[in-house]
Amino acid sequence: MLKLAVLVSGGGTNLQAILDAIDSGAITNAKVEVVISNNPGAYALTRAKNHGVKGVCISPRQYRDREAFHEALLGELRASQADLVVLAGFLVAIPPSIVEAYPNRIVNIHPSLIPSFCGVGYYGLKVHEGALQRGVKVTGATVHFVDTGTDTGPIILQKAVEVKEGDTPEILQRRVMEQAEWVILPQAIDLIANDKITVKDGKVWIRA
Ligand code: GAR
């Protein structure tokens, strides 16, 4: 049974998709051990509570500096004995100390087709603002392993989503979530939980 630590910052719809997929059997051999938020007001923590899952807030404000915050985060991850760390809308950069502690054991959902609209400064609605500003006709979402760069790790799954005339960043964000994020994040977790994924030369290979 793969133990998951799910890291969140906001609404937690991706967390909800994971919890629902475990309940429905779309994800097998995995269990959410803990939900960790950097933001005490994150609705994701309420979702965890409603589901009977342990929720913890580790806010940078509680610590004297960034290093102490990172240590506390790593300490909580270790205490949970998580096998896989899932960044489900976690809008905090993961430091090298945590990446090195979990090599190819941290996955992130990003709301674009990487390598478009990703990297430093592209998170949440800003990603969709960028896509609309550029006028792309297709966008989507990507699940990838986390390395020490920003959105640069091996790509596990991607799904394309149409951009429509009249889209606002909010409308596009919702479509990308519904059609792509809530689909491919649970799928990727299921593949990892069932040992279907290998990483070689920075690329992901999926066994049928
Ligand atoms: C999601 O769209 C996720 O892809 C994005 O934040 C949102 C969180 O929503 N993540 C990033 O932009 C990471 N760079 P949620 O809290 O409802 O799951």
Residues whose N, C-alpha, C, O or C-beta is under 5 A from the ligand:
A	BS01	GAR	G10 G11 G12 T13 N14 L15 A88 G89 F90 I109 H110 P111 Y122 Y123 G124
